[in-house]
Amino acid sequence: MPDLVQMAMGIGKIDFEGQKLVEKVYQIALAVLTLLSFVVGFALQDLRLTVGLFGGGVLVLFIALLPPWPKFNEHPVTWLPVKRKLEPKKQK
């Protein structure tokens, strides 16, 4: 049953290049979001706005980057085939 759930959710459908892209995007976006929310909150002297803006941005990033979009699987990994283990011959 877990295999069916994984197939339905698309778990594991992201390659290494996609992981690198997601990491770069979220690091840059979090830095910009942090700076933007701080500046807006400082300028308006509103801590609730600062936290709300940052939280909303994190939520948008969560929705945009968490699912395994096809863009994140443009370079799929080709694994080597499984080798069958040879059984030792029985001696009489």
Secondary structure, DSSP 4 states (H G I P E B T S, - for coil): -HHHHHHHHTTT---HHHHHHHHHHHHHHHHHHHHHHHHHHHHHT-HHHHHHHHHHHHHHHHHHHSS--GGGGSS---PPPPPPPPPPPPP-
